[in-house]
């Protein structure tokens, strides 16, 4: 059971509704509490989503007001006419792909229906409610908390997990240690999913930015994790531990100590090329099991080269000293 807590969005919703209702009441608007409803509907998880929601709700409300005038003034202020208007109104919103605007729009329509008199004063009242309600919602959403420190925590944890995975691979290659349960792989995927979701939210909170370095970084790490999961069986199913395994273990030990957000992939690809050269200098296999083991190790090297190549084009993250880790 989750403990009681008040999030920043909840706080903004409460403050925004209070401000909009107070303003509408101050200006003497009828149905002033509806301004609070419009504000609540406008406050969204991100700035872009909030802006889009306000745009769709304003458009929906204008369509609703137009239909209300045509149906109510043209026919009658009766429930059956309201029902017929909704029958036409909803398909229009669906066609325009702004269905969520129905709730806020119908609030305005019901005001007109309740008043039973479409006047300029009523129109100004409803437009003023929209201006105060939607405007307050947008104003409240101008503030979004800085989430870089949370992204940094995810980055650091991912790098710790990758380092731990590489250490386990090294231990197996040196000592045939099979005690690892693979829990780091599961956690890494969970952390990556949460990190990418948070990084995407950061993109949505910047109206002019279309990319986020953290999102790109976590996406690269996700691609690398897929490679790690794919190559692990090549290592854990070695029929025998051959001499070449020590070369790969040395490389994995070095890599495990240098997992970070910068870009040194080219450096480690060069080191991997050196491993390939040393690999070729060692004696050829004399048994079928040795041949299979060497083939698996070589495939593992090729996959690790792909692992490094994925990150080579990434320019890296600029992290503060207190967040910085080892370099790889």
FENSUL-V233476 format. One record per backbone hydrogen bond with DSSP energy under -0.5 kcal/mol. CO is the residue of the C=O (numbers start at 1). NH is the residue of the N-H. Records with the same first field share a line. If there is no record, write none. Layout:
# FENSUL-V233476
CO: NH ; NH
This chain:
# FENSUL-V233476
5: 7
7: 11
8: 12
9: 13
10: 14
11: 15
12: 16
13: 17
14: 18
15: 19
16: 20
17: 21
18: 22
19: 23
20: 24
21: 25
22: 26
23: 27
24: 29
25: 28
29: 32
31: 34
32: 35
33: 36 ; 37
34: 38
35: 39
36: 40
37: 41
38: 42
39: 42 ; 43
42: 44
46: 50
47: 51
48: 52
49: 53
50: 54
51: 55
52: 56
53: 57
54: 58
55: 59
56: 60
57: 61
58: 62
59: 63
60: 64
61: 65
62: 66
63: 67
64: 68
65: 69
66: 70
67: 71
68: 72 ; 73
69: 73 ; 74
70: 74
71: 75 ; 76
76: 78
78: 81 ; 82
79: 83
80: 84
81: 85
82: 86
83: 87
84: 88
85: 89
86: 90
87: 91
88: 92
89: 93
90: 94
91: 95
92: 96
93: 98
94: 97
98: 101
99: 102
100: 103
101: 105
102: 106
103: 107
104: 108
105: 109
106: 110
107: 111
108: 112
109: 113
110: 114
111: 115
112: 116 ; 117
117: 119
119: 123
120: 124
121: 125
122: 126
123: 127
124: 128
125: 129
126: 130
127: 131
128: 132
129: 133
130: 134 ; 135
131: 135
132: 136
133: 137
134: 138
135: 139
136: 140
137: 141
139: 142
140: 143
142: 144
147: 151
148: 152
149: 153
150: 154
151: 155
152: 156
153: 157
154: 158
155: 159
156: 160
157: 161
158: 162
159: 163
160: 164
161: 165
162: 166
163: 167
164: 168
165: 169
166: 170
167: 171
168: 172
169: 173
170: 174
171: 175 ; 177
172: 176
176: 178
182: 185 ; 186
183: 187
184: 188
185: 189
186: 190
187: 191
188: 192
189: 193
190: 194
191: 195
192: 196
193: 197
194: 198
195: 199
196: 200
197: 201
198: 202
199: 203
200: 204
201: 205
203: 206
204: 48
205: 207
206: 209
212: 216
213: 217
214: 218
215: 219
216: 220
217: 221
218: 222
219: 223
220: 224
221: 225
222: 226
223: 227
224: 228
225: 229
226: 230
227: 231
228: 232
231: 234 ; 235
232: 235 ; 236
233: 237
235: 238
240: 242
242: 245
243: 246 ; 247
244: 247 ; 248
245: 249
246: 250
247: 251
248: 252
249: 253
250: 254
251: 255
252: 256
253: 257
255: 258
256: 259
258: 260
261: 317
262: 264
264: 268
265: 269
266: 270
267: 271
268: 272
269: 273
270: 274
271: 275
272: 276
273: 277
274: 278
275: 279
276: 280
277: 281
278: 282
279: 282
287: 291
288: 292
289: 293
290: 294
291: 295
292: 296
293: 297
294: 298
295: 299
296: 300
297: 301
298: 302
299: 303
300: 304
301: 305
302: 306
303: 307
304: 308
305: 309
306: 310
307: 311
308: 311 ; 312
309: 312 ; 313
311: 314
317: 319
320: 323 ; 324
326: 328
